[in-house]
Amino acid sequence: MLWDLLPPLGSDETAVRRRARSRAEQAAAAEPTIRLFREWRFVSGEVEDTIGPRVYIEPEIHARYTGRGEMGAYLAHTFLVRLWPGRHLGAAI
C-alpha cells in the first residue's frame, strides 16, 4: 500500500509500483482466506468495488493495524478511507 501511494524518493516509480503489485498478488495467493489481501485490487484503486461485502474487511483492518502506533493508525485510516469513502472516520481509529 505504501509503495503504491508513495514510491521511495528517487526510485523508478513504475518499477516500484510493479513490485508492490507483485507482492500484493503473492500475499493474496499465499493467504487466500484473508479478505484484505484478497481485495488488493480494490485497495490499490485498480477496480471499482470489492469482491465480497466490505463489512467483513473492516474488522481485519482494525485487527492488523489498530494499536500499532502512528504507522498503524495511518495505514488503518488509509485503508478505511478507501473502504468507506465519504464516511467520517475520526472516532473509528
Secondary structure as UniProt FT lines:
FT   HELIX           2..5
FT   TURN            9..10
FT   HELIX           13..30
FT   TURN            32..33
FT   HELIX           35..38
FT   HELIX           40..43
FT   TURN            44..45
FT   HELIX           54..56
FT   HELIX           57..65
FT   TURN            66..67
FT   HELIX           69..83
FT   TURN            85..86
FT   TURN            90..92
//
